[in-house]
Amino acid sequence: MSKRRKTREEKILSDSRKTQPYSVSSPVTFSLPSTYKVETKKEYVAQSTPFNHDLKKTLLVSAGIIFFQLTLFFLLKQHVVVIPFASLQ
């Protein structure tokens, strides 16, 4: 959402404050136009943060290691792969 631009009256008021910071003047009030509307939309946008990236990477590596261990266990159990001096009894 973009910032609201200053009106001419607001610019003049701001300029007068800068040029005469210690002068006492009557309070100046302004009102917003009746056509001014406020948008209150809030949309959730999932952002990829470094934490999410590291968590995803860790989970993928861990799942890969567990899958490899289970595969090796079943291959050794069925005697498809034989490792010398290692037995599952």
PDB file of N, CA, C and O in Angstrom:
ATOM      1  N   MET A   1       0.844  -1.157   0.000  1.00  0.00           N
ATOM      2  CA  MET A   1       0.000   0.000   0.000  1.00  0.00           C
ATOM      3  C   MET A   1       0.902   1.235   0.000  1.00  0.00           C
ATOM      4  O   MET A   1       1.813   1.335   0.822  1.00  0.00           O
ATOM      5  N   SER A   2       0.658   2.167  -0.906  1.00  0.00           N
ATOM      6  CA  SER A   2       1.518   3.331  -1.044  1.00  0.00           C
ATOM      7  C   SER A   2       1.179   4.385   0.010  1.00  0.00           C
ATOM      8  O   SER A   2       0.097   4.398   0.597  1.00  0.00           O
ATOM      9  N   LYS A   3       2.150   5.259   0.219  1.00  0.00           N
ATOM     10  CA  LYS A   3       1.945   6.330   1.179  1.00  0.00           C
ATOM     11  C   LYS A   3       1.023   7.390   0.579  1.00  0.00           C
ATOM     12  O   LYS A   3       1.010   7.607  -0.633  1.00  0.00           O
ATOM     13  N   ARG A   4       0.267   8.033   1.434  1.00  0.00           N
ATOM     14  CA  ARG A   4      -0.620   9.095   0.992  1.00  0.00           C
ATOM     15  C   ARG A   4       0.208  10.352   0.756  1.00  0.00           C
ATOM     16  O   ARG A   4       1.056  10.697   1.578  1.00  0.00           O
ATOM     17  N   ARG A   5      -0.027  11.033  -0.353  1.00  0.00           N
ATOM     18  CA  ARG A   5       0.713  12.243  -0.679  1.00  0.00           C
ATOM     19  C   ARG A   5       0.150  13.431   0.088  1.00  0.00           C
ATOM     20  O   ARG A   5      -1.045  13.494   0.374  1.00  0.00           O
ATOM     21  N   LYS A   6       1.028  14.368   0.415  1.00  0.00           N
ATOM     22  CA  LYS A   6       0.594  15.561   1.133  1.00  0.00           C
ATOM     23  C   LYS A   6      -0.199  16.486   0.215  1.00  0.00           C
ATOM     24  O   LYS A   6       0.084  16.606  -0.977  1.00  0.00           O
ATOM     25  N   THR A   7      -1.196  17.134   0.804  1.00  0.00           N
ATOM     26  CA  THR A   7      -1.956  18.116   0.047  1.00  0.00           C
ATOM     27  C   THR A   7      -1.209  19.443   0.085  1.00  0.00           C
ATOM     28  O   THR A   7      -0.245  19.607   0.832  1.00  0.00           O
ATOM     29  N   ARG A   8      -1.666  20.378  -0.725  1.00  0.00           N
ATOM     30  CA  ARG A   8      -1.005  21.688  -0.791  1.00  0.00           C
ATOM     31  C   ARG A   8      -1.048  22.381   0.573  1.00  0.00           C
ATOM     32  O   ARG A   8      -0.060  22.988   0.988  1.00  0.00           O
ATOM     33  N   GLU A   9      -2.177  22.298   1.270  1.00  0.00           N
ATOM     34  CA  GLU A   9      -2.291  22.950   2.582  1.00  0.00           C
ATOM     35  C   GLU A   9      -1.318  22.325   3.582  1.00  0.00           C
ATOM     36  O   GLU A   9      -0.705  23.030   4.384  1.00  0.00           O
ATOM     37  N   GLU A  10      -1.183  21.020   3.530  1.00  0.00           N
ATOM     38  CA  GLU A  10      -0.255  20.352   4.453  1.00  0.00           C
ATOM     39  C   GLU A  10       1.188  20.741   4.152  1.00  0.00           C
ATOM     40  O   GLU A  10       1.995  20.894   5.070  1.00  0.00           O
ATOM     41  N   LYS A  11       1.515  20.902   2.879  1.00  0.00           N
ATOM     42  CA  LYS A  11       2.866  21.320   2.509  1.00  0.00           C
ATOM     43  C   LYS A  11       3.156  22.738   2.988  1.00  0.00           C
ATOM     44  O   LYS A  11       4.243  23.020   3.492  1.00  0.00           O
ATOM     45  N   ILE A  12       2.187  23.618   2.831  1.00  0.00           N
ATOM     46  CA  ILE A  12       2.364  25.000   3.291  1.00  0.00           C
ATOM     47  C   ILE A  12       2.519  25.031   4.802  1.00  0.00           C
ATOM     48  O   ILE A  12       3.384  25.737   5.321  1.00  0.00           O
ATOM     49  N   LEU A  13       1.710  24.289   5.499  1.00  0.00           N
ATOM     50  CA  LEU A  13       1.794  24.232   6.951  1.00  0.00           C
ATOM     51  C   LEU A  13       3.141  23.685   7.406  1.00  0.00           C
ATOM     52  O   LEU A  13       3.742  24.213   8.341  1.00  0.00           O
ATOM     53  N   SER A  14       3.613  22.639   6.755  1.00  0.00           N
ATOM     54  CA  SER A  14       4.907  22.053   7.098  1.00  0.00           C
ATOM     55  C   SER A  14       6.037  23.039   6.828  1.00  0.00           C
ATOM     56  O   SER A  14       6.971  23.148   7.623  1.00  0.00           O
ATOM     57  N   ASP A  15       5.955  23.760   5.706  1.00  0.00           N
ATOM     58  CA  ASP A  15       6.981  24.737   5.356  1.00  0.00           C
ATOM     59  C   ASP A  15       6.994  25.873   6.370  1.00  0.00           C
ATOM     60  O   ASP A  15       8.063  26.349   6.752  1.00  0.00           O
ATOM     61  N   SER A  16       5.819  26.311   6.808  1.00  0.00           N
ATOM     62  CA  SER A  16       5.764  27.402   7.785  1.00  0.00           C
ATOM     63  C   SER A  16       6.333  26.968   9.129  1.00  0.00           C
ATOM     64  O   SER A  16       6.919  27.787   9.838  1.00  0.00           O
ATOM     65  N   ARG A  17       6.179  25.721   9.489  1.00  0.00           N
ATOM     66  CA  ARG A  17       6.768  25.216  10.740  1.00  0.00           C
ATOM     67  C   ARG A  17       8.282  25.201  10.667  1.00  0.00           C
ATOM     68  O   ARG A  17       8.965  25.461  11.658  1.00  0.00           O
ATOM     69  N   LYS A  18       8.809  24.892   9.473  1.00  0.00           N
ATOM     70  CA  LYS A  18      10.266  24.826   9.310  1.00  0.00           C
ATOM     71  C   LYS A  18      10.894  26.213   9.339  1.00  0.00           C
ATOM     72  O   LYS A  18      11.982  26.388   9.889  1.00  0.00           O
ATOM     73  N   THR A  19      10.227  27.194   8.758  1.00  0.00           N
ATOM     74  CA  THR A  19      10.814  28.531   8.685  1.00  0.00           C
ATOM     75  C   THR A  19      10.664  29.283  10.001  1.00  0.00           C
ATOM     76  O   THR A  19      11.548  30.063  10.353  1.00  0.00           O
ATOM     77  N   GLN A  20       9.580  29.078  10.737  1.00  0.00           N
ATOM     78  CA  GLN A  20       9.359  29.781  11.988  1.00  0.00           C
ATOM     79  C   GLN A  20       9.069  28.773  13.094  1.00  0.00           C
ATOM     80  O   GLN A  20       7.914  28.603  13.486  1.00  0.00           O
ATOM     81  N   PRO A  21      10.110  28.097  13.605  1.00  0.00           N
ATOM     82  CA  PRO A  21       9.848  27.038  14.578  1.00  0.00           C
ATOM     83  C   PRO A  21       9.343  27.525  15.928  1.00  0.00           C
ATOM     84  O   PRO A  21       8.693  26.763  16.644  1.00  0.00           O
ATOM     85  N   TYR A  22       9.634  28.822  16.312  1.00  0.00           N
ATOM     86  CA  TYR A  22       9.276  29.269  17.652  1.00  0.00           C
ATOM     87  C   TYR A  22       8.095  30.223  17.684  1.00  0.00           C
ATOM     88  O   TYR A  22       7.779  30.773  18.739  1.00  0.00           O
ATOM     89  N   SER A  23       7.450  30.429  16.576  1.00  0.00           N
ATOM     90  CA  SER A  23       6.322  31.352  16.576  1.00  0.00           C
ATOM     91  C   SER A  23       5.068  30.641  17.087  1.00  0.00           C
ATOM     92  O   SER A  23       4.870  29.446  16.863  1.00  0.00           O
ATOM     93  N   VAL A  24       4.247  31.396  17.763  1.00  0.00           N
ATOM     94  CA  VAL A  24       3.000  30.854  18.280  1.00  0.00           C
ATOM     95  C   VAL A  24       1.894  31.255  17.305  1.00  0.00           C
ATOM     96  O   VAL A  24       1.692  32.436  17.022  1.00  0.00           O
ATOM     97  N   SER A  25       1.199  30.271  16.810  1.00  0.00           N
ATOM     98  CA  SER A  25       0.123  30.573  15.869  1.00  0.00           C
ATOM     99  C   SER A  25      -1.132  29.832  16.295  1.00  0.00           C
ATOM    100  O   SER A  25      -1.098  28.928  17.130  1.00  0.00           O
ATOM    101  N   SER A  26      -2.210  30.231  15.710  1.00  0.00           N
ATOM    102  CA  SER A  26      -3.469  29.566  16.038  1.00  0.00           C
ATOM    103  C   SER A  26      -3.443  28.150  15.475  1.00  0.00           C
ATOM    104  O   SER A  26      -2.835  27.904  14.433  1.00  0.00           O
ATOM    105  N   PRO A  27      -4.096  27.226  16.158  1.00  0.00           N
ATOM    106  CA  PRO A  27      -4.072  25.841  15.676  1.00  0.00           C
ATOM    107  C   PRO A  27      -4.768  25.724  14.318  1.00  0.00           C
ATOM    108  O   PRO A  27      -5.861  26.247  14.102  1.00  0.00           O
ATOM    109  N   VAL A  28      -4.105  25.033  13.438  1.00  0.00           N
ATOM    110  CA  VAL A  28      -4.641  24.830  12.097  1.00  0.00           C
ATOM    111  C   VAL A  28      -5.153  23.399  12.030  1.00  0.00           C
ATOM    112  O   VAL A  28      -4.454  22.443  12.367  1.00  0.00           O
ATOM    113  N   THR A  29      -6.371  23.292  11.592  1.00  0.00           N
ATOM    114  CA  THR A  29      -6.942  21.953  11.463  1.00  0.00           C
ATOM    115  C   THR A  29      -7.299  21.708  10.009  1.00  0.00           C
ATOM    116  O   THR A  29      -7.588  22.633   9.250  1.00  0.00           O
ATOM    117  N   PHE A  30      -7.271  20.474   9.656  1.00  0.00           N
ATOM    118  CA  PHE A  30      -7.700  20.099   8.308  1.00  0.00           C
ATOM    119  C   PHE A  30      -8.475  18.805   8.418  1.00  0.00           C
ATOM    120  O   PHE A  30      -8.307  18.032   9.361  1.00  0.00           O
ATOM    121  N   SER A  31      -9.304  18.594   7.460  1.00  0.00           N
ATOM    122  CA  SER A  31     -10.096  17.370   7.471  1.00  0.00           C
ATOM    123  C   SER A  31      -9.832  16.605   6.185  1.00  0.00           C
ATOM    124  O   SER A  31      -9.506  17.180   5.147  1.00  0.00           O
ATOM    125  N   LEU A  32      -9.978  15.326   6.286  1.00  0.00           N
ATOM    126  CA  LEU A  32      -9.798  14.477   5.122  1.00  0.00           C
ATOM    127  C   LEU A  32     -11.027  14.551   4.234  1.00  0.00           C
ATOM    128  O   LEU A  32     -12.146  14.701   4.726  1.00  0.00           O
ATOM    129  N   PRO A  33     -10.824  14.448   2.947  1.00  0.00           N
ATOM    130  CA  PRO A  33     -11.989  14.467   2.051  1.00  0.00           C
ATOM    131  C   PRO A  33     -12.909  13.282   2.350  1.00  0.00           C
ATOM    132  O   PRO A  33     -12.472  12.235   2.827  1.00  0.00           O
ATOM    133  N   SER A  34     -14.178  13.478   2.058  1.00  0.00           N
ATOM    134  CA  SER A  34     -15.141  12.428   2.355  1.00  0.00           C
ATOM    135  C   SER A  34     -14.970  11.229   1.430  1.00  0.00           C
ATOM    136  O   SER A  34     -15.478  10.147   1.723  1.00  0.00           O
ATOM    137  N   THR A  35     -14.258  11.408   0.312  1.00  0.00           N
ATOM    138  CA  THR A  35     -14.057  10.297  -0.620  1.00  0.00           C
ATOM    139  C   THR A  35     -12.853   9.442  -0.243  1.00  0.00           C
ATOM    140  O   THR A  35     -12.555   8.456  -0.917  1.00  0.00           O
ATOM    141  N   TYR A  36     -12.174   9.810   0.813  1.00  0.00           N
ATOM    142  CA  TYR A  36     -10.993   9.060   1.243  1.00  0.00           C
ATOM    143  C   TYR A  36     -11.433   7.736   1.864  1.00  0.00           C
ATOM    144  O   TYR A  36     -12.245   7.722   2.789  1.00  0.00           O
ATOM    145  N   LYS A  37     -10.907   6.645   1.366  1.00  0.00           N
ATOM    146  CA  LYS A  37     -11.269   5.349   1.931  1.00  0.00           C
ATOM    147  C   LYS A  37     -10.011   4.611   2.393  1.00  0.00           C
ATOM    148  O   LYS A  37      -8.931   4.759   1.820  1.00  0.00           O
ATOM    149  N   VAL A  38     -10.181   3.841   3.408  1.00  0.00           N
ATOM    150  CA  VAL A  38      -9.082   3.086   3.981  1.00  0.00           C
ATOM    151  C   VAL A  38      -9.240   1.631   3.575  1.00  0.00           C
ATOM    152  O   VAL A  38     -10.289   1.022   3.784  1.00  0.00           O
ATOM    153  N   GLU A  39      -8.193   1.091   2.999  1.00  0.00           N
ATOM    154  CA  GLU A  39      -8.232  -0.321   2.621  1.00  0.00           C
ATOM    155  C   GLU A  39      -7.635  -1.143   3.757  1.00  0.00           C
ATOM    156  O   GLU A  39      -6.539  -0.857   4.239  1.00  0.00           O
ATOM    157  N   THR A  40      -8.358  -2.149   4.170  1.00  0.00           N
ATOM    158  CA  THR A  40      -7.891  -2.977   5.276  1.00  0.00           C
ATOM    159  C   THR A  40      -7.691  -4.422   4.856  1.00  0.00           C
ATOM    160  O   THR A  40      -7.919  -5.343   5.641  1.00  0.00           O
ATOM    161  N   LYS A  41      -7.267  -4.618   3.617  1.00  0.00           N
ATOM    162  CA  LYS A  41      -7.009  -5.974   3.157  1.00  0.00           C
ATOM    163  C   LYS A  41      -5.698  -6.457   3.749  1.00  0.00           C
ATOM    164  O   LYS A  41      -4.695  -5.742   3.753  1.00  0.00           O
ATOM    165  N   LYS A  42      -5.725  -7.663   4.239  1.00  0.00           N
ATOM    166  CA  LYS A  42      -4.506  -8.294   4.712  1.00  0.00           C
ATOM    167  C   LYS A  42      -4.432  -9.670   4.089  1.00  0.00           C
ATOM    168  O   LYS A  42      -5.249 -10.545   4.377  1.00  0.00           O
ATOM    169  N   GLU A  43      -3.463  -9.846   3.249  1.00  0.00           N
ATOM    170  CA  GLU A  43      -3.284 -11.129   2.597  1.00  0.00           C
ATOM    171  C   GLU A  43      -2.046 -11.798   3.159  1.00  0.00           C
ATOM    172  O   GLU A  43      -1.007 -11.164   3.345  1.00  0.00           O
ATOM    173  N   TYR A  44      -2.172 -13.082   3.424  1.00  0.00           N
ATOM    174  CA  TYR A  44      -1.045 -13.838   3.933  1.00  0.00           C
ATOM    175  C   TYR A  44      -0.221 -14.322   2.751  1.00  0.00           C
ATOM    176  O   TYR A  44      -0.728 -15.008   1.864  1.00  0.00           O
ATOM    177  N   VAL A  45       1.036 -13.962   2.748  1.00  0.00           N
ATOM    178  CA  VAL A  45       1.947 -14.399   1.692  1.00  0.00           C
ATOM    179  C   VAL A  45       3.059 -15.191   2.372  1.00  0.00           C
ATOM    180  O   VAL A  45       3.802 -14.660   3.197  1.00  0.00           O
ATOM    181  N   ALA A  46       3.158 -16.462   2.014  1.00  0.00           N
ATOM    182  CA  ALA A  46       4.199 -17.297   2.602  1.00  0.00           C
ATOM    183  C   ALA A  46       5.543 -16.869   2.034  1.00  0.00           C
ATOM    184  O   ALA A  46       5.747 -16.847   0.820  1.00  0.00           O
ATOM    185  N   GLN A  47       6.438 -16.537   2.920  1.00  0.00           N
ATOM    186  CA  GLN A  47       7.762 -16.110   2.501  1.00  0.00           C
ATOM    187  C   GLN A  47       8.773 -17.167   2.881  1.00  0.00           C
ATOM    188  O   GLN A  47       8.698 -17.768   3.953  1.00  0.00           O
ATOM    189  N   SER A  48       9.704 -17.381   2.000  1.00  0.00           N
ATOM    190  CA  SER A  48      10.751 -18.350   2.259  1.00  0.00           C
ATOM    191  C   SER A  48      11.846 -17.672   3.066  1.00  0.00           C
ATOM    192  O   SER A  48      12.562 -16.812   2.553  1.00  0.00           O
ATOM    193  N   THR A  49      11.974 -18.055   4.314  1.00  0.00           N
ATOM    194  CA  THR A  49      12.996 -17.479   5.170  1.00  0.00           C
ATOM    195  C   THR A  49      14.172 -18.441   5.252  1.00  0.00           C
ATOM    196  O   THR A  49      14.033 -19.612   4.900  1.00  0.00           O
ATOM    197  N   PRO A  50      15.324 -17.969   5.709  1.00  0.00           N
ATOM    198  CA  PRO A  50      16.469 -18.874   5.852  1.00  0.00           C
ATOM    199  C   PRO A  50      16.166 -20.042   6.805  1.00  0.00           C
ATOM    200  O   PRO A  50      16.648 -21.155   6.596  1.00  0.00           O
ATOM    201  N   PHE A  51      15.368 -19.783   7.846  1.00  0.00           N
ATOM    202  CA  PHE A  51      15.008 -20.847   8.772  1.00  0.00           C
ATOM    203  C   PHE A  51      14.210 -21.939   8.058  1.00  0.00           C
ATOM    204  O   PHE A  51      14.483 -23.127   8.231  1.00  0.00           O
ATOM    205  N   ASN A  52      13.223 -21.532   7.255  1.00  0.00           N
ATOM    206  CA  ASN A  52      12.416 -22.511   6.524  1.00  0.00           C
ATOM    207  C   ASN A  52      13.267 -23.300   5.542  1.00  0.00           C
ATOM    208  O   ASN A  52      13.080 -24.505   5.378  1.00  0.00           O
ATOM    209  N   HIS A  53      14.204 -22.618   4.889  1.00  0.00           N
ATOM    210  CA  HIS A  53      15.077 -23.295   3.932  1.00  0.00           C
ATOM    211  C   HIS A  53      15.950 -24.334   4.644  1.00  0.00           C
ATOM    212  O   HIS A  53      16.085 -25.461   4.166  1.00  0.00           O
ATOM    213  N   ASP A  54      16.540 -23.959   5.780  1.00  0.00           N
ATOM    214  CA  ASP A  54      17.385 -24.892   6.531  1.00  0.00           C
ATOM    215  C   ASP A  54      16.577 -26.065   7.074  1.00  0.00           C
ATOM    216  O   ASP A  54      17.045 -27.203   7.052  1.00  0.00           O
ATOM    217  N   LEU A  55      15.367 -25.795   7.560  1.00  0.00           N
ATOM    218  CA  LEU A  55      14.514 -26.851   8.088  1.00  0.00           C
ATOM    219  C   LEU A  55      14.147 -27.849   6.993  1.00  0.00           C
ATOM    220  O   LEU A  55      14.194 -29.060   7.210  1.00  0.00           O
ATOM    221  N   LYS A  56      13.781 -27.337   5.816  1.00  0.00           N
ATOM    222  CA  LYS A  56      13.426 -28.199   4.693  1.00  0.00           C
ATOM    223  C   LYS A  56      14.626 -29.058   4.274  1.00  0.00           C
ATOM    224  O   LYS A  56      14.477 -30.250   4.007  1.00  0.00           O
ATOM    225  N   LYS A  57      15.797 -28.454   4.219  1.00  0.00           N
ATOM    226  CA  LYS A  57      17.011 -29.182   3.830  1.00  0.00           C
ATOM    227  C   LYS A  57      17.332 -30.268   4.851  1.00  0.00           C
ATOM    228  O   LYS A  57      17.679 -31.386   4.471  1.00  0.00           O
ATOM    229  N   THR A  58      17.221 -29.956   6.137  1.00  0.00           N
ATOM    230  CA  THR A  58      17.498 -30.924   7.189  1.00  0.00           C
ATOM    231  C   THR A  58      16.528 -32.101   7.127  1.00  0.00           C
ATOM    232  O   THR A  58      16.937 -33.254   7.258  1.00  0.00           O
ATOM    233  N   LEU A  59      15.247 -31.809   6.929  1.00  0.00           N
ATOM    234  CA  LEU A  59      14.246 -32.875   6.844  1.00  0.00           C
ATOM    235  C   LEU A  59      14.483 -33.782   5.643  1.00  0.00           C
ATOM    236  O   LEU A  59      14.329 -34.998   5.750  1.00  0.00           O
ATOM    237  N   LEU A  60      14.852 -33.213   4.511  1.00  0.00           N
ATOM    238  CA  LEU A  60      15.118 -34.021   3.318  1.00  0.00           C
ATOM    239  C   LEU A  60      16.338 -34.918   3.515  1.00  0.00           C
ATOM    240  O   LEU A  60      16.308 -36.091   3.141  1.00  0.00           O
ATOM    241  N   VAL A  61      17.398 -34.385   4.090  1.00  0.00           N
ATOM    242  CA  VAL A  61      18.606 -35.184   4.321  1.00  0.00           C
ATOM    243  C   VAL A  61      18.321 -36.291   5.335  1.00  0.00           C
ATOM    244  O   VAL A  61      18.747 -37.429   5.142  1.00  0.00           O
ATOM    245  N   SER A  62      17.606 -35.968   6.410  1.00  0.00           N
ATOM    246  CA  SER A  62      17.270 -36.968   7.425  1.00  0.00           C
ATOM    247  C   SER A  62      16.394 -38.076   6.836  1.00  0.00           C
ATOM    248  O   SER A  62      16.618 -39.256   7.109  1.00  0.00           O
ATOM    249  N   ALA A  63      15.406 -37.703   6.038  1.00  0.00           N
ATOM    250  CA  ALA A  63      14.535 -38.699   5.416  1.00  0.00           C
ATOM    251  C   ALA A  63      15.334 -39.584   4.463  1.00  0.00           C
ATOM    252  O   ALA A  63      15.088 -40.787   4.388  1.00  0.00           O
ATOM    253  N   GLY A  64      16.274 -39.009   3.744  1.00  0.00           N
ATOM    254  CA  GLY A  64      17.128 -39.790   2.845  1.00  0.00           C
ATOM    255  C   GLY A  64      17.984 -40.795   3.585  1.00  0.00           C
ATOM    256  O   GLY A  64      18.130 -41.935   3.144  1.00  0.00           O
ATOM    257  N   ILE A  65      18.550 -40.384   4.703  1.00  0.00           N
ATOM    258  CA  ILE A  65      19.389 -41.278   5.506  1.00  0.00           C
ATOM    259  C   ILE A  65      18.558 -42.422   6.077  1.00  0.00           C
ATOM    260  O   ILE A  65      18.984 -43.576   6.041  1.00  0.00           O
ATOM    261  N   ILE A  66      17.376 -42.109   6.604  1.00  0.00           N
ATOM    262  CA  ILE A  66      16.511 -43.153   7.175  1.00  0.00           C
ATOM    263  C   ILE A  66      16.073 -44.135   6.092  1.00  0.00           C
ATOM    264  O   ILE A  66      16.060 -45.344   6.325  1.00  0.00           O
ATOM    265  N   PHE A  67      15.712 -43.628   4.908  1.00  0.00           N
ATOM    266  CA  PHE A  67      15.324 -44.498   3.803  1.00  0.00           C
ATOM    267  C   PHE A  67      16.488 -45.415   3.408  1.00  0.00           C
ATOM    268  O   PHE A  67      16.283 -46.605   3.172  1.00  0.00           O
ATOM    269  N   PHE A  68      17.700 -44.870   3.338  1.00  0.00           N
ATOM    270  CA  PHE A  68      18.872 -45.670   2.994  1.00  0.00           C
ATOM    271  C   PHE A  68      19.121 -46.763   4.039  1.00  0.00           C
ATOM    272  O   PHE A  68      19.429 -47.899   3.680  1.00  0.00           O
ATOM    273  N   GLN A  69      18.991 -46.434   5.316  1.00  0.00           N
ATOM    274  CA  GLN A  69      19.206 -47.416   6.382  1.00  0.00           C
ATOM    275  C   GLN A  69      18.167 -48.533   6.316  1.00  0.00           C
ATOM    276  O   GLN A  69      18.515 -49.705   6.463  1.00  0.00           O
ATOM    277  N   LEU A  70      16.903 -48.189   6.097  1.00  0.00           N
ATOM    278  CA  LEU A  70      15.867 -49.215   6.006  1.00  0.00           C
ATOM    279  C   LEU A  70      16.081 -50.118   4.793  1.00  0.00           C
ATOM    280  O   LEU A  70      15.909 -51.334   4.880  1.00  0.00           O
ATOM    281  N   THR A  71      16.453 -49.522   3.673  1.00  0.00           N
ATOM    282  CA  THR A  71      16.720 -50.306   2.465  1.00  0.00           C
ATOM    283  C   THR A  71      17.885 -51.268   2.698  1.00  0.00           C
ATOM    284  O   THR A  71      17.802 -52.445   2.346  1.00  0.00           O
ATOM    285  N   LEU A  72      18.959 -50.772   3.283  1.00  0.00           N
ATOM    286  CA  LEU A  72      20.124 -51.620   3.564  1.00  0.00           C
ATOM    287  C   LEU A  72      19.764 -52.738   4.543  1.00  0.00           C
ATOM    288  O   LEU A  72      20.220 -53.870   4.379  1.00  0.00           O
ATOM    289  N   PHE A  73      18.950 -52.433   5.563  1.00  0.00           N
ATOM    290  CA  PHE A  73      18.546 -53.444   6.520  1.00  0.00           C
ATOM    291  C   PHE A  73      17.784 -54.584   5.838  1.00  0.00           C
ATOM    292  O   PHE A  73      18.079 -55.756   6.070  1.00  0.00           O
ATOM    293  N   PHE A  74      16.801 -54.237   4.992  1.00  0.00           N
ATOM    294  CA  PHE A  74      16.015 -55.282   4.323  1.00  0.00           C
ATOM    295  C   PHE A  74      16.852 -56.060   3.309  1.00  0.00           C
ATOM    296  O   PHE A  74      16.653 -57.264   3.147  1.00  0.00           O
ATOM    297  N   LEU A  75      17.778 -55.397   2.627  1.00  0.00           N
ATOM    298  CA  LEU A  75      18.649 -56.111   1.688  1.00  0.00           C
ATOM    299  C   LEU A  75      19.566 -57.085   2.428  1.00  0.00           C
ATOM    300  O   LEU A  75      19.806 -58.192   1.945  1.00  0.00           O
ATOM    301  N   LEU A  76      20.073 -56.692   3.582  1.00  0.00           N
ATOM    302  CA  LEU A  76      20.921 -57.592   4.379  1.00  0.00           C
ATOM    303  C   LEU A  76      20.092 -58.720   4.983  1.00  0.00           C
ATOM    304  O   LEU A  76      20.568 -59.850   5.086  1.00  0.00           O
ATOM    305  N   LYS A  77      18.869 -58.427   5.380  1.00  0.00           N
ATOM    306  CA  LYS A  77      18.003 -59.433   6.000  1.00  0.00           C
ATOM    307  C   LYS A  77      17.634 -60.528   4.987  1.00  0.00           C
ATOM    308  O   LYS A  77      17.548 -61.701   5.351  1.00  0.00           O
ATOM    309  N   GLN A  78      17.418 -60.154   3.730  1.00  0.00           N
ATOM    310  CA  GLN A  78      17.053 -61.112   2.687  1.00  0.00           C
ATOM    311  C   GLN A  78      18.281 -61.734   2.004  1.00  0.00           C
ATOM    312  O   GLN A  78      18.134 -62.523   1.071  1.00  0.00           O
ATOM    313  N   HIS A  79      19.460 -61.388   2.455  1.00  0.00           N
ATOM    314  CA  HIS A  79      20.732 -61.891   1.916  1.00  0.00           C
ATOM    315  C   HIS A  79      20.914 -61.530   0.440  1.00  0.00           C
ATOM    316  O   HIS A  79      21.535 -62.279  -0.314  1.00  0.00           O
ATOM    317  N   VAL A  80      20.375 -60.390   0.034  1.00  0.00           N
ATOM    318  CA  VAL A  80      20.591 -59.888  -1.323  1.00  0.00           C
ATOM    319  C   VAL A  80      21.979 -59.268  -1.409  1.00  0.00           C
ATOM    320  O   VAL A  80      22.680 -59.417  -2.410  1.00  0.00           O
ATOM    321  N   VAL A  81      22.361 -58.576  -0.353  1.00  0.00           N
ATOM    322  CA  VAL A  81      23.680 -57.970  -0.235  1.00  0.00           C
ATOM    323  C   VAL A  81      24.351 -58.610   0.970  1.00  0.00           C
ATOM    324  O   VAL A  81      23.755 -58.743   2.039  1.00  0.00           O
ATOM    325  N   VAL A  82      25.601 -59.001   0.776  1.00  0.00           N
ATOM    326  CA  VAL A  82      26.336 -59.636   1.871  1.00  0.00           C
ATOM    327  C   VAL A  82      27.552 -58.788   2.182  1.00  0.00           C
ATOM    328  O   VAL A  82      28.354 -58.472   1.303  1.00  0.00           O
ATOM    329  N   ILE A  83      27.671 -58.427   3.444  1.00  0.00           N
ATOM    330  CA  ILE A  83      28.845 -57.696   3.909  1.00  0.00           C
ATOM    331  C   ILE A  83      29.674 -58.680   4.736  1.00  0.00           C
ATOM    332  O   ILE A  83      29.168 -59.251   5.702  1.00  0.00           O
ATOM    333  N   PRO A  84      30.942 -58.884   4.367  1.00  0.00           N
ATOM    334  CA  PRO A  84      31.763 -59.820   5.124  1.00  0.00           C
ATOM    335  C   PRO A  84      31.896 -59.407   6.583  1.00  0.00           C
ATOM    336  O   PRO A  84      32.035 -58.220   6.879  1.00  0.00           O
ATOM    337  N   PHE A  85      31.858 -60.349   7.477  1.00  0.00           N
ATOM    338  CA  PHE A  85      31.997 -60.196   8.930  1.00  0.00           C
ATOM    339  C   PHE A  85      30.855 -59.387   9.545  1.00  0.00           C
ATOM    340  O   PHE A  85      30.984 -58.900  10.668  1.00  0.00           O
ATOM    341  N   ALA A  86      29.742 -59.237   8.830  1.00  0.00           N
ATOM    342  CA  ALA A  86      28.554 -58.593   9.381  1.00  0.00           C
ATOM    343  C   ALA A  86      27.377 -59.508   9.162  1.00  0.00           C
ATOM    344  O   ALA A  86      27.110 -59.922   8.034  1.00  0.00           O
ATOM    345  N   SER A  87      26.676 -59.824  10.215  1.00  0.00           N
ATOM    346  CA  SER A  87      25.535 -60.728  10.068  1.00  0.00           C
ATOM    347  C   SER A  87      24.365 -60.221  10.891  1.00  0.00           C
ATOM    348  O   SER A  87      24.553 -59.587  11.929  1.00  0.00           O
ATOM    349  N   LEU A  88      23.170 -60.500  10.427  1.00  0.00           N
ATOM    350  CA  LEU A  88      21.958 -60.158  11.145  1.00  0.00           C
ATOM    351  C   LEU A  88      21.310 -61.461  11.610  1.00  0.00           C
ATOM    352  O   LEU A  88      20.621 -62.123  10.834  1.00  0.00           O
ATOM    353  N   GLN A  89      21.523 -61.821  12.842  1.00  0.00           N
ATOM    354  CA  GLN A  89      20.954 -63.081  13.352  1.00  0.00           C
ATOM    355  C   GLN A  89      20.069 -62.858  14.513  1.00  0.00           C
ATOM    356  O   GLN A  89      19.513 -63.811  15.058  1.00  0.00           O
TER     357      GLN A  89
END
